[in-house]
Structure formats: C-alpha cells, structure tokens
C-alpha cells in the first residue's frame, strides 16, 4: 500500500475502494473481506473503530490484544 507512506493502522478510516486496504483489515481481524464490507454497510461508517466494534458486537471477531 502506497498512500504517502501512511500505514492503514495509522489512519482513522478504511478506504473501501482500495482492495489492498480492505484485505489488510480483513487479515488483521481474521475475517473475510465480505465481513468488512457488511460491517461498513451495517454500521454506516468506514471508521476503523466503528467497524471493529460492529464486528465485536456481532461476534464476528474476538478482541485482539494491542
């Protein structure tokens, strides 16, 4: 990913139009890309925290240690 040397973990939003970024978060959270897309749609937000909270709330993800 080459967005001016900004890693996905340093941003606040998931760029849904960048497949590589969706893949990054799917791999990081151990879910499918479709789960990420569904979470964004259901939470009405592409904010990383909102998506993660949605996945946690809906038991698609187990809380990861930082």
Chimera marker file (.cmm) of the C-alpha trace (Angstrom):
<marker_set name="trace">
<marker id="1" x="0.000" y="0.000" z="0.000" r="1" g="1" b="0" radius="0.5"/>
<marker id="2" x="1.471" y="3.296" z="-1.005" r="1" g="1" b="0" radius="0.5"/>
<marker id="3" x="-0.603" y="6.180" z="0.308" r="1" g="1" b="0" radius="0.5"/>
<marker id="4" x="2.209" y="8.578" z="1.092" r="1" g="1" b="0" radius="0.5"/>
<marker id="5" x="3.823" y="6.085" z="3.478" r="1" g="1" b="0" radius="0.5"/>
<marker id="6" x="0.774" y="6.089" z="5.755" r="1" g="1" b="0" radius="0.5"/>
<marker id="7" x="0.085" y="2.595" z="7.023" r="1" g="1" b="0" radius="0.5"/>
<marker id="8" x="-3.584" y="1.555" z="7.368" r="1" g="1" b="0" radius="0.5"/>
<marker id="9" x="-3.185" y="1.300" z="11.136" r="1" g="1" b="0" radius="0.5"/>
<marker id="10" x="-2.247" y="4.992" z="11.253" r="1" g="1" b="0" radius="0.5"/>
<marker id="11" x="-5.488" y="6.171" z="9.681" r="1" g="1" b="0" radius="0.5"/>
<marker id="12" x="-8.983" y="6.581" z="11.020" r="1" g="1" b="0" radius="0.5"/>
<marker id="13" x="-10.956" y="5.290" z="8.030" r="1" g="1" b="0" radius="0.5"/>
<marker id="14" x="-10.914" y="2.154" z="5.892" r="1" g="1" b="0" radius="0.5"/>
<marker id="15" x="-10.704" y="3.119" z="2.215" r="1" g="1" b="0" radius="0.5"/>
<marker id="16" x="-13.271" y="0.711" z="0.841" r="1" g="1" b="0" radius="0.5"/>
<marker id="17" x="-12.365" y="1.477" z="-2.776" r="1" g="1" b="0" radius="0.5"/>
<marker id="18" x="-8.786" y="0.256" z="-2.199" r="1" g="1" b="0" radius="0.5"/>
<marker id="19" x="-8.906" y="-3.540" z="-2.272" r="1" g="1" b="0" radius="0.5"/>
<marker id="20" x="-5.480" y="-3.850" z="-0.674" r="1" g="1" b="0" radius="0.5"/>
<marker id="21" x="-6.658" y="-1.877" z="2.352" r="1" g="1" b="0" radius="0.5"/>
<marker id="22" x="-9.822" y="-3.957" z="2.773" r="1" g="1" b="0" radius="0.5"/>
<marker id="23" x="-7.620" y="-7.057" z="2.562" r="1" g="1" b="0" radius="0.5"/>
<marker id="24" x="-5.275" y="-5.610" z="5.209" r="1" g="1" b="0" radius="0.5"/>
<marker id="25" x="-8.100" y="-5.140" z="7.729" r="1" g="1" b="0" radius="0.5"/>
<marker id="26" x="-9.690" y="-8.489" z="6.894" r="1" g="1" b="0" radius="0.5"/>
<marker id="27" x="-6.373" y="-10.236" z="7.544" r="1" g="1" b="0" radius="0.5"/>
<marker id="28" x="-5.665" y="-8.162" z="10.657" r="1" g="1" b="0" radius="0.5"/>
<marker id="29" x="-9.036" y="-9.044" z="12.171" r="1" g="1" b="0" radius="0.5"/>
<marker id="30" x="-9.200" y="-12.608" z="10.818" r="1" g="1" b="0" radius="0.5"/>
<marker id="31" x="-12.430" y="-12.070" z="8.909" r="1" g="1" b="0" radius="0.5"/>
<marker id="32" x="-13.397" y="-12.069" z="5.259" r="1" g="1" b="0" radius="0.5"/>
<marker id="33" x="-13.426" y="-9.011" z="3.034" r="1" g="1" b="0" radius="0.5"/>
<marker id="34" x="-17.161" y="-9.543" z="2.717" r="1" g="1" b="0" radius="0.5"/>
<marker id="35" x="-17.458" y="-9.283" z="6.515" r="1" g="1" b="0" radius="0.5"/>
<marker id="36" x="-15.667" y="-5.933" z="6.391" r="1" g="1" b="0" radius="0.5"/>
<marker id="37" x="-17.965" y="-4.690" z="3.625" r="1" g="1" b="0" radius="0.5"/>
<marker id="38" x="-21.047" y="-5.882" z="5.501" r="1" g="1" b="0" radius="0.5"/>
<marker id="39" x="-19.853" y="-4.245" z="8.723" r="1" g="1" b="0" radius="0.5"/>
<marker id="40" x="-19.273" y="-0.921" z="6.949" r="1" g="1" b="0" radius="0.5"/>
<marker id="41" x="-22.721" y="-1.074" z="5.402" r="1" g="1" b="0" radius="0.5"/>
<marker id="42" x="-24.475" y="-2.096" z="8.630" r="1" g="1" b="0" radius="0.5"/>
<marker id="43" x="-22.635" y="0.415" z="10.829" r="1" g="1" b="0" radius="0.5"/>
<marker id="44" x="-22.996" y="3.117" z="8.164" r="1" g="1" b="0" radius="0.5"/>
<marker id="45" x="-19.379" y="4.032" z="8.733" r="1" g="1" b="0" radius="0.5"/>
<marker id="46" x="-15.951" y="3.161" z="7.429" r="1" g="1" b="0" radius="0.5"/>
<marker id="47" x="-14.346" y="4.395" z="10.653" r="1" g="1" b="0" radius="0.5"/>
<marker id="48" x="-11.950" y="1.711" z="11.880" r="1" g="1" b="0" radius="0.5"/>
<marker id="49" x="-13.306" y="1.792" z="15.449" r="1" g="1" b="0" radius="0.5"/>
<marker id="50" x="-16.929" y="1.635" z="14.298" r="1" g="1" b="0" radius="0.5"/>
<marker id="51" x="-16.238" y="-1.348" z="12.039" r="1" g="1" b="0" radius="0.5"/>
<marker id="52" x="-14.261" y="-3.152" z="14.733" r="1" g="1" b="0" radius="0.5"/>
<marker id="53" x="-16.997" y="-2.510" z="17.317" r="1" g="1" b="0" radius="0.5"/>
<marker id="54" x="-19.640" y="-3.800" z="14.910" r="1" g="1" b="0" radius="0.5"/>
<marker id="55" x="-17.644" y="-6.975" z="14.288" r="1" g="1" b="0" radius="0.5"/>
<marker id="56" x="-17.109" y="-7.479" z="18.037" r="1" g="1" b="0" radius="0.5"/>
<marker id="57" x="-20.771" y="-6.849" z="18.845" r="1" g="1" b="0" radius="0.5"/>
<marker id="58" x="-21.887" y="-9.325" z="16.215" r="1" g="1" b="0" radius="0.5"/>
<marker id="59" x="-19.378" y="-11.963" z="17.328" r="1" g="1" b="0" radius="0.5"/>
<marker id="60" x="-17.512" y="-11.972" z="14.034" r="1" g="1" b="0" radius="0.5"/>
<marker id="61" x="-14.303" y="-11.036" z="15.806" r="1" g="1" b="0" radius="0.5"/>
<marker id="62" x="-12.644" y="-11.801" z="19.111" r="1" g="1" b="0" radius="0.5"/>
<marker id="63" x="-10.968" y="-8.813" z="20.765" r="1" g="1" b="0" radius="0.5"/>
<marker id="64" x="-7.299" y="-8.679" z="19.789" r="1" g="1" b="0" radius="0.5"/>
<marker id="65" x="-4.536" y="-7.653" z="22.165" r="1" g="1" b="0" radius="0.5"/>
<marker id="66" x="-2.898" y="-4.377" z="21.094" r="1" g="1" b="0" radius="0.5"/>
<link id1="1" id2="2" r="1" g="1" b="0" radius="0.2"/>
<link id1="2" id2="3" r="1" g="1" b="0" radius="0.2"/>
<link id1="3" id2="4" r="1" g="1" b="0" radius="0.2"/>
<link id1="4" id2="5" r="1" g="1" b="0" radius="0.2"/>
<link id1="5" id2="6" r="1" g="1" b="0" radius="0.2"/>
<link id1="6" id2="7" r="1" g="1" b="0" radius="0.2"/>
<link id1="7" id2="8" r="1" g="1" b="0" radius="0.2"/>
<link id1="8" id2="9" r="1" g="1" b="0" radius="0.2"/>
<link id1="9" id2="10" r="1" g="1" b="0" radius="0.2"/>
<link id1="10" id2="11" r="1" g="1" b="0" radius="0.2"/>
<link id1="11" id2="12" r="1" g="1" b="0" radius="0.2"/>
<link id1="12" id2="13" r="1" g="1" b="0" radius="0.2"/>
<link id1="13" id2="14" r="1" g="1" b="0" radius="0.2"/>
<link id1="14" id2="15" r="1" g="1" b="0" radius="0.2"/>
<link id1="15" id2="16" r="1" g="1" b="0" radius="0.2"/>
<link id1="16" id2="17" r="1" g="1" b="0" radius="0.2"/>
<link id1="17" id2="18" r="1" g="1" b="0" radius="0.2"/>
<link id1="18" id2="19" r="1" g="1" b="0" radius="0.2"/>
<link id1="19" id2="20" r="1" g="1" b="0" radius="0.2"/>
<link id1="20" id2="21" r="1" g="1" b="0" radius="0.2"/>
<link id1="21" id2="22" r="1" g="1" b="0" radius="0.2"/>
<link id1="22" id2="23" r="1" g="1" b="0" radius="0.2"/>
<link id1="23" id2="24" r="1" g="1" b="0" radius="0.2"/>
<link id1="24" id2="25" r="1" g="1" b="0" radius="0.2"/>
<link id1="25" id2="26" r="1" g="1" b="0" radius="0.2"/>
<link id1="26" id2="27" r="1" g="1" b="0" radius="0.2"/>
<link id1="27" id2="28" r="1" g="1" b="0" radius="0.2"/>
<link id1="28" id2="29" r="1" g="1" b="0" radius="0.2"/>
<link id1="29" id2="30" r="1" g="1" b="0" radius="0.2"/>
<link id1="30" id2="31" r="1" g="1" b="0" radius="0.2"/>
<link id1="31" id2="32" r="1" g="1" b="0" radius="0.2"/>
<link id1="32" id2="33" r="1" g="1" b="0" radius="0.2"/>
<link id1="33" id2="34" r="1" g="1" b="0" radius="0.2"/>
<link id1="34" id2="35" r="1" g="1" b="0" radius="0.2"/>
<link id1="35" id2="36" r="1" g="1" b="0" radius="0.2"/>
<link id1="36" id2="37" r="1" g="1" b="0" radius="0.2"/>
<link id1="37" id2="38" r="1" g="1" b="0" radius="0.2"/>
<link id1="38" id2="39" r="1" g="1" b="0" radius="0.2"/>
<link id1="39" id2="40" r="1" g="1" b="0" radius="0.2"/>
<link id1="40" id2="41" r="1" g="1" b="0" radius="0.2"/>
<link id1="41" id2="42" r="1" g="1" b="0" radius="0.2"/>
<link id1="42" id2="43" r="1" g="1" b="0" radius="0.2"/>
<link id1="43" id2="44" r="1" g="1" b="0" radius="0.2"/>
<link id1="44" id2="45" r="1" g="1" b="0" radius="0.2"/>
<link id1="45" id2="46" r="1" g="1" b="0" radius="0.2"/>
<link id1="46" id2="47" r="1" g="1" b="0" radius="0.2"/>
<link id1="47" id2="48" r="1" g="1" b="0" radius="0.2"/>
<link id1="48" id2="49" r="1" g="1" b="0" radius="0.2"/>
<link id1="49" id2="50" r="1" g="1" b="0" radius="0.2"/>
<link id1="50" id2="51" r="1" g="1" b="0" radius="0.2"/>
<link id1="51" id2="52" r="1" g="1" b="0" radius="0.2"/>
<link id1="52" id2="53" r="1" g="1" b="0" radius="0.2"/>
<link id1="53" id2="54" r="1" g="1" b="0" radius="0.2"/>
<link id1="54" id2="55" r="1" g="1" b="0" radius="0.2"/>
<link id1="55" id2="56" r="1" g="1" b="0" radius="0.2"/>
<link id1="56" id2="57" r="1" g="1" b="0" radius="0.2"/>
<link id1="57" id2="58" r="1" g="1" b="0" radius="0.2"/>
<link id1="58" id2="59" r="1" g="1" b="0" radius="0.2"/>
<link id1="59" id2="60" r="1" g="1" b="0" radius="0.2"/>
<link id1="60" id2="61" r="1" g="1" b="0" radius="0.2"/>
<link id1="61" id2="62" r="1" g="1" b="0" radius="0.2"/>
<link id1="62" id2="63" r="1" g="1" b="0" radius="0.2"/>
<link id1="63" id2="64" r="1" g="1" b="0" radius="0.2"/>
<link id1="64" id2="65" r="1" g="1" b="0" radius="0.2"/>
<link id1="65" id2="66" r="1" g="1" b="0" radius="0.2"/>
</marker_set>
